[in-house]
Amino acid sequence: MAKRSTYQDRAIRNYYQNQGAIMVQRLGELVSELYLAEGKARARLWDRAARAMKNLGVPASRIEHVVRSDNPSLLVGVVKEHEGRGVGDEGRGTPKKA
């Protein structure tokens, strides 16, 4: 297997550092798609939303409640709660007191 270049290593590292923000963005996009979808397509979108919420660390009971409700406005609440923070970002990015 060929060794990765420095650029490739940096790209991979940046992806994983920003994975939480990527999941939040994906959930936001899913919200708008859910408002328009019907039938089987809507069920597939809810499955994708459930996986994204799981990746964000949302408790399983809350994921189940949001998906069962079939109400995209509840998913909006999850998105708003997680905006500005990603997976494992608790405490990061906050300035330290001098």
Distance bins in CASP14 RR format, pairs under 12 A and 6 or more apart:
PFRMAT RR
TARGET T0000
AUTHOR 0000-0000-0000
RMODE 2
METHOD distances of the structure
MODEL  1
2 8 0 0 0 0 1 0 0 0 0 0 0
3 9 0 0 0 0 1 0 0 0 0 0 0
4 10 0 0 0 0 1 0 0 0 0 0 0
4 11 0 0 0 0 1 0 0 0 0 0 0
4 12 1 0 0 1 0 0 0 0 0 0 0
4 13 0 0 0 0 0 1 0 0 0 0 0
5 11 0 0 0 0 1 0 0 0 0 0 0
5 12 0 0 0 0 0 1 0 0 0 0 0
6 12 0 0 0 0 0 1 0 0 0 0 0
6 13 0 0 0 0 0 1 0 0 0 0 0
7 13 0 0 0 0 0 1 0 0 0 0 0
7 14 0 0 0 0 0 1 0 0 0 0 0
8 14 0 0 0 0 0 1 0 0 0 0 0
8 15 0 0 0 0 0 1 0 0 0 0 0
9 15 0 0 0 0 0 1 0 0 0 0 0
9 16 0 0 0 0 0 1 0 0 0 0 0
10 16 0 0 0 0 0 1 0 0 0 0 0
10 17 0 0 0 0 0 1 0 0 0 0 0
11 17 0 0 0 0 0 1 0 0 0 0 0
11 18 0 0 0 0 0 1 0 0 0 0 0
12 18 0 0 0 0 0 1 0 0 0 0 0
12 19 0 0 0 0 0 1 0 0 0 0 0
13 19 0 0 0 0 0 1 0 0 0 0 0
14 21 0 0 0 0 0 1 0 0 0 0 0
14 22 0 0 0 0 0 1 0 0 0 0 0
15 21 0 0 0 0 0 1 0 0 0 0 0
15 22 1 0 0 1 0 0 0 0 0 0 0
15 23 0 0 0 0 0 1 0 0 0 0 0
15 87 0 0 0 0 0 1 0 0 0 0 0
16 22 0 0 0 0 1 0 0 0 0 0 0
16 23 0 0 0 0 0 1 0 0 0 0 0
16 55 0 0 0 0 0 1 0 0 0 0 0
16 86 0 0 0 0 0 1 0 0 0 0 0
16 87 0 0 0 0 1 0 0 0 0 0 0
16 88 0 0 0 0 0 1 0 0 0 0 0
17 86 0 0 0 0 1 0 0 0 0 0 0
17 87 0 0 0 0 1 0 0 0 0 0 0
17 88 0 0 0 0 0 1 0 0 0 0 0
17 89 0 0 0 0 1 0 0 0 0 0 0
17 92 0 0 0 0 1 0 0 0 0 0 0
17 93 0 0 0 0 0 1 0 0 0 0 0
18 24 0 0 0 0 0 1 0 0 0 0 0
18 25 0 0 0 0 1 0 0 0 0 0 0
18 26 0 0 0 0 0 1 0 0 0 0 0
18 84 0 0 0 0 0 1 0 0 0 0 0
18 85 0 0 0 0 0 1 0 0 0 0 0
18 86 0 0 0 0 1 0 0 0 0 0 0
18 87 0 0 0 0 1 0 0 0 0 0 0
18 88 0 0 0 0 0 1 0 0 0 0 0
18 89 0 0 0 0 1 0 0 0 0 0 0
18 92 0 0 0 0 0 1 0 0 0 0 0
19 25 0 0 0 0 0 1 0 0 0 0 0
19 26 0 0 0 0 0 1 0 0 0 0 0
19 52 0 0 0 0 0 1 0 0 0 0 0
19 55 1 0 0 1 0 0 0 0 0 0 0
19 56 0 0 0 0 1 0 0 0 0 0 0
19 57 0 0 0 0 0 1 0 0 0 0 0
19 82 0 0 0 0 0 1 0 0 0 0 0
19 85 0 0 0 0 0 1 0 0 0 0 0
19 86 1 0 0 1 0 0 0 0 0 0 0
19 87 1 0 1 0 0 0 0 0 0 0 0
19 88 0 0 0 0 1 0 0 0 0 0 0
19 89 0 0 0 0 1 0 0 0 0 0 0
20 26 0 0 0 0 1 0 0 0 0 0 0
20 27 0 0 0 0 1 0 0 0 0 0 0
20 52 0 0 0 0 1 0 0 0 0 0 0
20 53 0 0 0 0 0 1 0 0 0 0 0
20 55 1 0 0 1 0 0 0 0 0 0 0
20 56 1 0 0 1 0 0 0 0 0 0 0
20 57 0 0 0 0 1 0 0 0 0 0 0
20 58 0 0 0 0 0 1 0 0 0 0 0
20 79 0 0 0 0 0 1 0 0 0 0 0
20 82 1 0 0 1 0 0 0 0 0 0 0
20 83 0 0 0 0 0 1 0 0 0 0 0
20 84 0 0 0 0 1 0 0 0 0 0 0
20 85 1 0 0 1 0 0 0 0 0 0 0
20 86 1 1 0 0 0 0 0 0 0 0 0
20 87 1 0 1 0 0 0 0 0 0 0 0
20 88 0 0 0 0 1 0 0 0 0 0 0
20 89 1 0 0 1 0 0 0 0 0 0 0
20 90 0 0 0 0 0 1 0 0 0 0 0
20 92 0 0 0 0 0 1 0 0 0 0 0
21 27 0 0 0 0 0 1 0 0 0 0 0
21 28 0 0 0 0 0 1 0 0 0 0 0
21 52 0 0 0 0 0 1 0 0 0 0 0
21 55 0 0 0 0 0 1 0 0 0 0 0
21 56 0 0 0 0 0 1 0 0 0 0 0
21 79 0 0 0 0 0 1 0 0 0 0 0
21 82 0 0 0 0 1 0 0 0 0 0 0
21 83 0 0 0 0 1 0 0 0 0 0 0
21 84 1 0 0 1 0 0 0 0 0 0 0
21 85 0 0 0 0 1 0 0 0 0 0 0
21 86 1 0 1 0 0 0 0 0 0 0 0
21 87 0 0 0 0 1 0 0 0 0 0 0
21 88 0 0 0 0 0 1 0 0 0 0 0
21 89 0 0 0 0 1 0 0 0 0 0 0
21 92 0 0 0 0 0 1 0 0 0 0 0
22 28 0 0 0 0 0 1 0 0 0 0 0
22 29 0 0 0 0 0 1 0 0 0 0 0
22 52 0 0 0 0 1 0 0 0 0 0 0
22 55 0 0 0 0 1 0 0 0 0 0 0
22 56 0 0 0 0 0 1 0 0 0 0 0
22 82 0 0 0 0 0 1 0 0 0 0 0
22 86 0 0 0 0 1 0 0 0 0 0 0
22 87 0 0 0 0 1 0 0 0 0 0 0
23 29 0 0 0 0 0 1 0 0 0 0 0
23 30 0 0 0 0 0 1 0 0 0 0 0
23 48 0 0 0 0 0 1 0 0 0 0 0
23 49 0 0 0 0 0 1 0 0 0 0 0
23 50 0 0 0 0 0 1 0 0 0 0 0
23 51 0 0 0 0 1 0 0 0 0 0 0
23 52 1 0 1 0 0 0 0 0 0 0 0
23 53 0 0 0 0 1 0 0 0 0 0 0
23 54 0 0 0 0 1 0 0 0 0 0 0
23 55 1 0 1 0 0 0 0 0 0 0 0
23 56 1 0 1 0 0 0 0 0 0 0 0
23 57 0 0 0 0 1 0 0 0 0 0 0
23 58 0 0 0 0 1 0 0 0 0 0 0
23 78 0 0 0 0 0 1 0 0 0 0 0
23 79 0 0 0 0 1 0 0 0 0 0 0
23 82 1 0 0 1 0 0 0 0 0 0 0
23 83 0 0 0 0 0 1 0 0 0 0 0
23 84 0 0 0 0 0 1 0 0 0 0 0
23 85 0 0 0 0 0 1 0 0 0 0 0
23 86 1 0 0 1 0 0 0 0 0 0 0
23 87 1 0 0 1 0 0 0 0 0 0 0
23 88 0 0 0 0 0 1 0 0 0 0 0
23 89 0 0 0 0 0 1 0 0 0 0 0
24 30 0 0 0 0 0 1 0 0 0 0 0
24 31 0 0 0 0 0 1 0 0 0 0 0
24 49 0 0 0 0 0 1 0 0 0 0 0
24 52 0 0 0 0 1 0 0 0 0 0 0
24 53 0 0 0 0 0 1 0 0 0 0 0
24 55 0 0 0 0 0 1 0 0 0 0 0
24 56 1 0 0 1 0 0 0 0 0 0 0
24 57 0 0 0 0 0 1 0 0 0 0 0
24 58 0 0 0 0 0 1 0 0 0 0 0
24 75 0 0 0 0 0 1 0 0 0 0 0
24 76 0 0 0 0 0 1 0 0 0 0 0
24 77 0 0 0 0 0 1 0 0 0 0 0
24 78 0 0 0 0 1 0 0 0 0 0 0
24 79 1 0 0 1 0 0 0 0 0 0 0
24 80 0 0 0 0 1 0 0 0 0 0 0
24 81 0 0 0 0 1 0 0 0 0 0 0
24 82 1 0 1 0 0 0 0 0 0 0 0
24 83 1 0 1 0 0 0 0 0 0 0 0
24 84 1 0 0 1 0 0 0 0 0 0 0
24 85 0 0 0 0 1 0 0 0 0 0 0
24 86 1 0 0 1 0 0 0 0 0 0 0
24 87 0 0 0 0 1 0 0 0 0 0 0
24 89 0 0 0 0 0 1 0 0 0 0 0
25 31 0 0 0 0 0 1 0 0 0 0 0
25 32 0 0 0 0 0 1 0 0 0 0 0
25 52 0 0 0 0 1 0 0 0 0 0 0
25 56 0 0 0 0 0 1 0 0 0 0 0
25 79 0 0 0 0 1 0 0 0 0 0 0
25 82 0 0 0 0 0 1 0 0 0 0 0
25 83 0 0 0 0 1 0 0 0 0 0 0
25 84 0 0 0 0 0 1 0 0 0 0 0
25 86 0 0 0 0 0 1 0 0 0 0 0
26 32 0 0 0 0 0 1 0 0 0 0 0
26 33 0 0 0 0 0 1 0 0 0 0 0
26 45 0 0 0 0 0 1 0 0 0 0 0
26 48 1 0 0 1 0 0 0 0 0 0 0
26 49 0 0 0 0 1 0 0 0 0 0 0
26 51 0 0 0 0 1 0 0 0 0 0 0
26 52 1 0 1 0 0 0 0 0 0 0 0
26 53 0 0 0 0 0 1 0 0 0 0 0
26 55 0 0 0 0 1 0 0 0 0 0 0
26 56 0 0 0 0 1 0 0 0 0 0 0
26 75 0 0 0 0 0 1 0 0 0 0 0
26 78 0 0 0 0 0 1 0 0 0 0 0
26 79 0 0 0 0 1 0 0 0 0 0 0
26 82 0 0 0 0 0 1 0 0 0 0 0
27 33 0 0 0 0 0 1 0 0 0 0 0
27 34 0 0 0 0 0 1 0 0 0 0 0
27 45 0 0 0 0 0 1 0 0 0 0 0
27 46 0 0 0 0 0 1 0 0 0 0 0
27 48 0 0 0 0 1 0 0 0 0 0 0
27 49 1 0 0 1 0 0 0 0 0 0 0
27 50 0 0 0 0 0 1 0 0 0 0 0
27 51 0 0 0 0 0 1 0 0 0 0 0
27 52 1 0 1 0 0 0 0 0 0 0 0
27 53 1 0 0 1 0 0 0 0 0 0 0
27 54 0 0 0 0 0 1 0 0 0 0 0
27 55 0 0 0 0 1 0 0 0 0 0 0
27 56 1 0 0 1 0 0 0 0 0 0 0
27 57 0 0 0 0 0 1 0 0 0 0 0
27 58 0 0 0 0 1 0 0 0 0 0 0
27 63 0 0 0 0 0 1 0 0 0 0 0
27 66 0 0 0 0 0 1 0 0 0 0 0
27 72 0 0 0 0 0 1 0 0 0 0 0
27 74 0 0 0 0 0 1 0 0 0 0 0
27 75 1 0 0 1 0 0 0 0 0 0 0
27 76 0 0 0 0 1 0 0 0 0 0 0
27 77 0 0 0 0 1 0 0 0 0 0 0
27 78 1 0 0 1 0 0 0 0 0 0 0
27 79 1 0 1 0 0 0 0 0 0 0 0
27 80 0 0 0 0 0 1 0 0 0 0 0
27 81 0 0 0 0 0 1 0 0 0 0 0
27 82 1 0 0 1 0 0 0 0 0 0 0
27 83 0 0 0 0 1 0 0 0 0 0 0
27 86 0 0 0 0 0 1 0 0 0 0 0
28 34 0 0 0 0 1 0 0 0 0 0 0
28 35 0 0 0 0 0 1 0 0 0 0 0
28 45 0 0 0 0 0 1 0 0 0 0 0
28 48 0 0 0 0 0 1 0 0 0 0 0
28 49 0 0 0 0 1 0 0 0 0 0 0
28 52 0 0 0 0 1 0 0 0 0 0 0
28 53 0 0 0 0 0 1 0 0 0 0 0
28 56 0 0 0 0 0 1 0 0 0 0 0
28 72 0 0 0 0 1 0 0 0 0 0 0
28 75 1 0 0 1 0 0 0 0 0 0 0
28 76 1 0 0 1 0 0 0 0 0 0 0
28 77 0 0 0 0 0 1 0 0 0 0 0
28 78 0 0 0 0 1 0 0 0 0 0 0
28 79 1 0 1 0 0 0 0 0 0 0 0
28 80 0 0 0 0 1 0 0 0 0 0 0
28 82 0 0 0 0 0 1 0 0 0 0 0
28 83 0 0 0 0 1 0 0 0 0 0 0
29 35 0 0 0 0 0 1 0 0 0 0 0
29 36 0 0 0 0 0 1 0 0 0 0 0
29 45 0 0 0 0 1 0 0 0 0 0 0
29 48 0 0 0 0 1 0 0 0 0 0 0
29 49 0 0 0 0 1 0 0 0 0 0 0
29 52 0 0 0 0 1 0 0 0 0 0 0
29 72 0 0 0 0 0 1 0 0 0 0 0
29 75 0 0 0 0 0 1 0 0 0 0 0
29 79 0 0 0 0 1 0 0 0 0 0 0
30 36 0 0 0 0 0 1 0 0 0 0 0
30 37 0 0 0 0 1 0 0 0 0 0 0
30 41 0 0 0 0 0 1 0 0 0 0 0
30 42 0 0 0 0 0 1 0 0 0 0 0
30 44 0 0 0 0 0 1 0 0 0 0 0
30 45 1 0 1 0 0 0 0 0 0 0 0
30 46 0 0 0 0 1 0 0 0 0 0 0
30 47 0 0 0 0 0 1 0 0 0 0 0
30 48 1 0 0 1 0 0 0 0 0 0 0
30 49 1 0 1 0 0 0 0 0 0 0 0
30 50 0 0 0 0 0 1 0 0 0 0 0
30 51 0 0 0 0 0 1 0 0 0 0 0
30 52 1 0 0 1 0 0 0 0 0 0 0
30 53 0 0 0 0 1 0 0 0 0 0 0
30 66 0 0 0 0 0 1 0 0 0 0 0
30 67 0 0 0 0 0 1 0 0 0 0 0
30 72 0 0 0 0 1 0 0 0 0 0 0
30 75 1 0 0 1 0 0 0 0 0 0 0
30 76 0 0 0 0 0 1 0 0 0 0 0
30 78 0 0 0 0 0 1 0 0 0 0 0
30 79 0 0 0 0 1 0 0 0 0 0 0
31 37 0 0 0 0 0 1 0 0 0 0 0
31 45 0 0 0 0 1 0 0 0 0 0 0
31 46 0 0 0 0 0 1 0 0 0 0 0
31 48 0 0 0 0 0 1 0 0 0 0 0
31 49 0 0 0 0 1 0 0 0 0 0 0
31 52 0 0 0 0 0 1 0 0 0 0 0
31 53 0 0 0 0 0 1 0 0 0 0 0
31 66 0 0 0 0 0 1 0 0 0 0 0
31 71 0 0 0 0 0 1 0 0 0 0 0
31 72 1 0 1 0 0 0 0 0 0 0 0
31 73 0 0 0 0 1 0 0 0 0 0 0
31 74 0 0 0 0 1 0 0 0 0 0 0
31 75 1 0 1 0 0 0 0 0 0 0 0
31 76 1 0 1 0 0 0 0 0 0 0 0
31 77 0 0 0 0 1 0 0 0 0 0 0
31 78 0 0 0 0 1 0 0 0 0 0 0
31 79 1 0 0 1 0 0 0 0 0 0 0
31 80 0 0 0 0 0 1 0 0 0 0 0
32 45 0 0 0 0 0 1 0 0 0 0 0
32 49 0 0 0 0 0 1 0 0 0 0 0
32 72 0 0 0 0 1 0 0 0 0 0 0
32 73 0 0 0 0 0 1 0 0 0 0 0
32 75 0 0 0 0 0 1 0 0 0 0 0
32 76 0 0 0 0 1 0 0 0 0 0 0
32 79 0 0 0 0 0 1 0 0 0 0 0
33 41 0 0 0 0 1 0 0 0 0 0 0
33 42 0 0 0 0 1 0 0 0 0 0 0
33 44 0 0 0 0 1 0 0 0 0 0 0
33 45 1 0 1 0 0 0 0 0 0 0 0
33 46 0 0 0 0 0 1 0 0 0 0 0
33 48 0 0 0 0 1 0 0 0 0 0 0
33 49 0 0 0 0 1 0 0 0 0 0 0
33 72 0 0 0 0 1 0 0 0 0 0 0
33 75 0 0 0 0 0 1 0 0 0 0 0
34 41 0 0 0 0 1 0 0 0 0 0 0
34 42 1 0 0 1 0 0 0 0 0 0 0
34 43 0 0 0 0 0 1 0 0 0 0 0
34 44 0 0 0 0 0 1 0 0 0 0 0
34 45 1 0 1 0 0 0 0 0 0 0 0
34 46 1 0 0 1 0 0 0 0 0 0 0
34 47 0 0 0 0 0 1 0 0 0 0 0
34 48 0 0 0 0 1 0 0 0 0 0 0
34 49 1 0 0 1 0 0 0 0 0 0 0
34 50 0 0 0 0 0 1 0 0 0 0 0
34 66 0 0 0 0 0 1 0 0 0 0 0
34 67 0 0 0 0 0 1 0 0 0 0 0
34 69 0 0 0 0 0 1 0 0 0 0 0
34 70 0 0 0 0 1 0 0 0 0 0 0
34 71 0 0 0 0 1 0 0 0 0 0 0
34 72 1 0 1 0 0 0 0 0 0 0 0
34 73 0 0 0 0 1 0 0 0 0 0 0
34 74 0 0 0 0 0 1 0 0 0 0 0
34 75 1 0 0 1 0 0 0 0 0 0 0
34 76 0 0 0 0 1 0 0 0 0 0 0
34 79 0 0 0 0 0 1 0 0 0 0 0
35 42 0 0 0 0 1 0 0 0 0 0 0
35 45 0 0 0 0 0 1 0 0 0 0 0
35 70 0 0 0 0 0 1 0 0 0 0 0
35 71 0 0 0 0 0 1 0 0 0 0 0
35 72 1 0 1 0 0 0 0 0 0 0 0
35 73 0 0 0 0 1 0 0 0 0 0 0
35 75 0 0 0 0 1 0 0 0 0 0 0
35 76 0 0 0 0 1 0 0 0 0 0 0
36 42 0 0 0 0 1 0 0 0 0 0 0
36 45 0 0 0 0 1 0 0 0 0 0 0
36 72 0 0 0 0 1 0 0 0 0 0 0
37 43 0 0 0 0 1 0 0 0 0 0 0
37 44 0 0 0 0 1 0 0 0 0 0 0
37 45 1 0 1 0 0 0 0 0 0 0 0
37 46 0 0 0 0 1 0 0 0 0 0 0
37 47 0 0 0 0 0 1 0 0 0 0 0
37 48 0 0 0 0 0 1 0 0 0 0 0
37 49 0 0 0 0 0 1 0 0 0 0 0
37 70 0 0 0 0 0 1 0 0 0 0 0
37 72 0 0 0 0 1 0 0 0 0 0 0
38 44 0 0 0 0 0 1 0 0 0 0 0
38 45 0 0 0 0 0 1 0 0 0 0 0
38 70 0 0 0 0 0 1 0 0 0 0 0
39 45 0 0 0 0 1 0 0 0 0 0 0
39 46 0 0 0 0 0 1 0 0 0 0 0
39 70 0 0 0 0 0 1 0 0 0 0 0
40 46 0 0 0 0 0 1 0 0 0 0 0
40 47 0 0 0 0 0 1 0 0 0 0 0
41 47 0 0 0 0 0 1 0 0 0 0 0
41 48 0 0 0 0 0 1 0 0 0 0 0
42 48 0 0 0 0 0 1 0 0 0 0 0
42 49 0 0 0 0 0 1 0 0 0 0 0
42 67 0 0 0 0 0 1 0 0 0 0 0
42 70 1 0 0 1 0 0 0 0 0 0 0
42 71 0 0 0 0 0 1 0 0 0 0 0
42 72 0 0 0 0 1 0 0 0 0 0 0
43 49 0 0 0 0 0 1 0 0 0 0 0
43 50 0 0 0 0 0 1 0 0 0 0 0
43 67 0 0 0 0 1 0 0 0 0 0 0
43 70 0 0 0 0 1 0 0 0 0 0 0
44 50 0 0 0 0 0 1 0 0 0 0 0
44 51 0 0 0 0 0 1 0 0 0 0 0
45 51 0 0 0 0 0 1 0 0 0 0 0
45 52 0 0 0 0 0 1 0 0 0 0 0
45 67 0 0 0 0 0 1 0 0 0 0 0
45 70 0 0 0 0 0 1 0 0 0 0 0
45 72 0 0 0 0 1 0 0 0 0 0 0
45 75 0 0 0 0 1 0 0 0 0 0 0
46 52 0 0 0 0 0 1 0 0 0 0 0
46 53 0 0 0 0 0 1 0 0 0 0 0
46 63 0 0 0 0 0 1 0 0 0 0 0
46 64 0 0 0 0 0 1 0 0 0 0 0
46 66 0 0 0 0 1 0 0 0 0 0 0
46 67 1 0 1 0 0 0 0 0 0 0 0
46 68 0 0 0 0 1 0 0 0 0 0 0
46 69 0 0 0 0 1 0 0 0 0 0 0
46 70 1 0 0 1 0 0 0 0 0 0 0
46 71 0 0 0 0 0 1 0 0 0 0 0
46 72 0 0 0 0 1 0 0 0 0 0 0
46 74 0 0 0 0 0 1 0 0 0 0 0
46 75 0 0 0 0 1 0 0 0 0 0 0
47 53 0 0 0 0 0 1 0 0 0 0 0
47 54 0 0 0 0 0 1 0 0 0 0 0
47 63 0 0 0 0 0 1 0 0 0 0 0
47 67 0 0 0 0 1 0 0 0 0 0 0
48 54 0 0 0 0 0 1 0 0 0 0 0
48 55 0 0 0 0 0 1 0 0 0 0 0
48 67 0 0 0 0 0 1 0 0 0 0 0
48 75 0 0 0 0 0 1 0 0 0 0 0
49 55 0 0 0 0 0 1 0 0 0 0 0
49 56 0 0 0 0 0 1 0 0 0 0 0
49 58 0 0 0 0 0 1 0 0 0 0 0
49 63 0 0 0 0 1 0 0 0 0 0 0
49 64 0 0 0 0 0 1 0 0 0 0 0
49 66 1 0 0 1 0 0 0 0 0 0 0
49 67 1 0 0 1 0 0 0 0 0 0 0
49 69 0 0 0 0 0 1 0 0 0 0 0
49 70 0 0 0 0 0 1 0 0 0 0 0
49 71 0 0 0 0 0 1 0 0 0 0 0
49 72 0 0 0 0 1 0 0 0 0 0 0
49 74 0 0 0 0 0 1 0 0 0 0 0
49 75 1 0 1 0 0 0 0 0 0 0 0
49 76 0 0 0 0 0 1 0 0 0 0 0
49 78 0 0 0 0 1 0 0 0 0 0 0
49 79 0 0 0 0 1 0 0 0 0 0 0
50 56 0 0 0 0 0 1 0 0 0 0 0
50 57 0 0 0 0 0 1 0 0 0 0 0
50 58 0 0 0 0 1 0 0 0 0 0 0
50 60 0 0 0 0 1 0 0 0 0 0 0
50 62 0 0 0 0 0 1 0 0 0 0 0
50 63 1 0 1 0 0 0 0 0 0 0 0
50 64 0 0 0 0 1 0 0 0 0 0 0
50 65 0 0 0 0 0 1 0 0 0 0 0
50 66 0 0 0 0 1 0 0 0 0 0 0
50 67 1 0 1 0 0 0 0 0 0 0 0
50 68 0 0 0 0 0 1 0 0 0 0 0
50 75 0 0 0 0 1 0 0 0 0 0 0
50 78 0 0 0 0 0 1 0 0 0 0 0
51 57 0 0 0 0 0 1 0 0 0 0 0
51 58 0 0 0 0 0 1 0 0 0 0 0
51 63 0 0 0 0 1 0 0 0 0 0 0
51 67 0 0 0 0 0 1 0 0 0 0 0
52 58 0 0 0 0 1 0 0 0 0 0 0
52 63 0 0 0 0 1 0 0 0 0 0 0
52 66 0 0 0 0 0 1 0 0 0 0 0
52 67 0 0 0 0 0 1 0 0 0 0 0
52 75 0 0 0 0 1 0 0 0 0 0 0
52 78 0 0 0 0 1 0 0 0 0 0 0
52 79 0 0 0 0 1 0 0 0 0 0 0
52 82 0 0 0 0 1 0 0 0 0 0 0
52 86 0 0 0 0 0 1 0 0 0 0 0
52 87 0 0 0 0 0 1 0 0 0 0 0
53 59 0 0 0 0 1 0 0 0 0 0 0
53 60 0 0 0 0 1 0 0 0 0 0 0
53 61 0 0 0 0 0 1 0 0 0 0 0
53 62 1 0 0 1 0 0 0 0 0 0 0
53 63 1 0 1 0 0 0 0 0 0 0 0
53 64 0 0 0 0 0 1 0 0 0 0 0
53 65 0 0 0 0 0 1 0 0 0 0 0
53 66 1 0 0 1 0 0 0 0 0 0 0
53 67 0 0 0 0 1 0 0 0 0 0 0
53 74 0 0 0 0 0 1 0 0 0 0 0
53 75 0 0 0 0 1 0 0 0 0 0 0
53 77 0 0 0 0 0 1 0 0 0 0 0
53 78 1 0 0 1 0 0 0 0 0 0 0
53 79 0 0 0 0 1 0 0 0 0 0 0
53 81 0 0 0 0 0 1 0 0 0 0 0
53 82 0 0 0 0 1 0 0 0 0 0 0
53 87 0 0 0 0 0 1 0 0 0 0 0
54 60 1 0 0 1 0 0 0 0 0 0 0
54 62 0 0 0 0 0 1 0 0 0 0 0
54 63 1 0 0 1 0 0 0 0 0 0 0
54 64 0 0 0 0 0 1 0 0 0 0 0
54 66 0 0 0 0 0 1 0 0 0 0 0
54 67 0 0 0 0 0 1 0 0 0 0 0
54 78 0 0 0 0 0 1 0 0 0 0 0
54 87 0 0 0 0 0 1 0 0 0 0 0
55 63 0 0 0 0 0 1 0 0 0 0 0
55 82 0 0 0 0 0 1 0 0 0 0 0
55 86 0 0 0 0 1 0 0 0 0 0 0
55 87 1 0 0 1 0 0 0 0 0 0 0
55 88 0 0 0 0 0 1 0 0 0 0 0
56 62 0 0 0 0 0 1 0 0 0 0 0
56 63 0 0 0 0 1 0 0 0 0 0 0
56 66 0 0 0 0 0 1 0 0 0 0 0
56 75 0 0 0 0 0 1 0 0 0 0 0
56 78 1 0 0 1 0 0 0 0 0 0 0
56 79 0 0 0 0 1 0 0 0 0 0 0
56 81 0 0 0 0 1 0 0 0 0 0 0
56 82 1 0 1 0 0 0 0 0 0 0 0
56 83 0 0 0 0 0 1 0 0 0 0 0
56 84 0 0 0 0 0 1 0 0 0 0 0
56 85 0 0 0 0 1 0 0 0 0 0 0
56 86 1 0 0 1 0 0 0 0 0 0 0
56 87 1 0 0 1 0 0 0 0 0 0 0
56 88 0 0 0 0 1 0 0 0 0 0 0
56 89 0 0 0 0 0 1 0 0 0 0 0
57 63 0 0 0 0 1 0 0 0 0 0 0
57 78 0 0 0 0 0 1 0 0 0 0 0
57 81 0 0 0 0 0 1 0 0 0 0 0
57 82 0 0 0 0 1 0 0 0 0 0 0
57 85 0 0 0 0 0 1 0 0 0 0 0
57 86 0 0 0 0 1 0 0 0 0 0 0
57 87 1 0 0 1 0 0 0 0 0 0 0
57 88 0 0 0 0 1 0 0 0 0 0 0
57 89 0 0 0 0 0 1 0 0 0 0 0
57 90 0 0 0 0 0 1 0 0 0 0 0
58 64 0 0 0 0 0 1 0 0 0 0 0
58 65 0 0 0 0 0 1 0 0 0 0 0
58 66 0 0 0 0 1 0 0 0 0 0 0
58 67 0 0 0 0 0 1 0 0 0 0 0
58 74 0 0 0 0 0 1 0 0 0 0 0
58 75 0 0 0 0 0 1 0 0 0 0 0
58 77 0 0 0 0 0 1 0 0 0 0 0
58 78 1 0 0 1 0 0 0 0 0 0 0
58 79 0 0 0 0 0 1 0 0 0 0 0
58 81 0 0 0 0 1 0 0 0 0 0 0
58 82 1 0 0 1 0 0 0 0 0 0 0
58 86 0 0 0 0 0 1 0 0 0 0 0
58 87 0 0 0 0 0 1 0 0 0 0 0
59 65 0 0 0 0 1 0 0 0 0 0 0
59 66 0 0 0 0 0 1 0 0 0 0 0
59 78 0 0 0 0 0 1 0 0 0 0 0
59 81 0 0 0 0 0 1 0 0 0 0 0
60 66 0 0 0 0 0 1 0 0 0 0 0
60 67 0 0 0 0 0 1 0 0 0 0 0
61 67 0 0 0 0 0 1 0 0 0 0 0
61 68 0 0 0 0 0 1 0 0 0 0 0
62 68 0 0 0 0 0 1 0 0 0 0 0
62 69 0 0 0 0 0 1 0 0 0 0 0
62 74 0 0 0 0 1 0 0 0 0 0 0
62 75 0 0 0 0 0 1 0 0 0 0 0
62 77 0 0 0 0 0 1 0 0 0 0 0
62 78 1 0 0 1 0 0 0 0 0 0 0
62 81 0 0 0 0 1 0 0 0 0 0 0
62 82 0 0 0 0 0 1 0 0 0 0 0
63 69 0 0 0 0 0 1 0 0 0 0 0
63 74 0 0 0 0 0 1 0 0 0 0 0
63 75 0 0 0 0 0 1 0 0 0 0 0
63 78 0 0 0 0 1 0 0 0 0 0 0
64 74 0 0 0 0 0 1 0 0 0 0 0
65 71 0 0 0 0 1 0 0 0 0 0 0
65 74 1 0 0 1 0 0 0 0 0 0 0
65 75 0 0 0 0 0 1 0 0 0 0 0
65 77 0 0 0 0 0 1 0 0 0 0 0
65 78 0 0 0 0 0 1 0 0 0 0 0
66 72 0 0 0 0 1 0 0 0 0 0 0
66 73 0 0 0 0 1 0 0 0 0 0 0
66 74 1 0 1 0 0 0 0 0 0 0 0
66 75 1 0 1 0 0 0 0 0 0 0 0
66 76 0 0 0 0 0 1 0 0 0 0 0
66 77 0 0 0 0 1 0 0 0 0 0 0
66 78 1 0 0 1 0 0 0 0 0 0 0
66 79 0 0 0 0 0 1 0 0 0 0 0
66 81 0 0 0 0 0 1 0 0 0 0 0
67 74 0 0 0 0 1 0 0 0 0 0 0
67 75 0 0 0 0 1 0 0 0 0 0 0
67 78 0 0 0 0 0 1 0 0 0 0 0
68 74 0 0 0 0 1 0 0 0 0 0 0
69 75 0 0 0 0 1 0 0 0 0 0 0
69 76 0 0 0 0 0 1 0 0 0 0 0
69 77 0 0 0 0 0 1 0 0 0 0 0
69 78 0 0 0 0 0 1 0 0 0 0 0
71 77 0 0 0 0 0 1 0 0 0 0 0
71 78 0 0 0 0 0 1 0 0 0 0 0
72 78 0 0 0 0 0 1 0 0 0 0 0
72 79 0 0 0 0 0 1 0 0 0 0 0
73 79 0 0 0 0 0 1 0 0 0 0 0
73 80 0 0 0 0 0 1 0 0 0 0 0
74 80 0 0 0 0 0 1 0 0 0 0 0
74 81 0 0 0 0 0 1 0 0 0 0 0
75 81 0 0 0 0 0 1 0 0 0 0 0
75 82 0 0 0 0 0 1 0 0 0 0 0
76 82 0 0 0 0 0 1 0 0 0 0 0
76 83 0 0 0 0 0 1 0 0 0 0 0
77 83 0 0 0 0 1 0 0 0 0 0 0
79 85 0 0 0 0 0 1 0 0 0 0 0
79 86 0 0 0 0 0 1 0 0 0 0 0
82 88 0 0 0 0 0 1 0 0 0 0 0
82 89 0 0 0 0 1 0 0 0 0 0 0
82 90 0 0 0 0 0 1 0 0 0 0 0
83 89 0 0 0 0 0 1 0 0 0 0 0
84 90 0 0 0 0 0 1 0 0 0 0 0
84 91 0 0 0 0 0 1 0 0 0 0 0
84 92 0 0 0 0 0 1 0 0 0 0 0
84 93 0 0 0 0 1 0 0 0 0 0 0
84 94 0 0 0 0 0 1 0 0 0 0 0
85 91 0 0 0 0 1 0 0 0 0 0 0
85 92 0 0 0 0 1 0 0 0 0 0 0
85 93 0 0 0 0 1 0 0 0 0 0 0
85 94 0 0 0 0 0 1 0 0 0 0 0
86 92 0 0 0 0 1 0 0 0 0 0 0
86 93 0 0 0 0 0 1 0 0 0 0 0
END
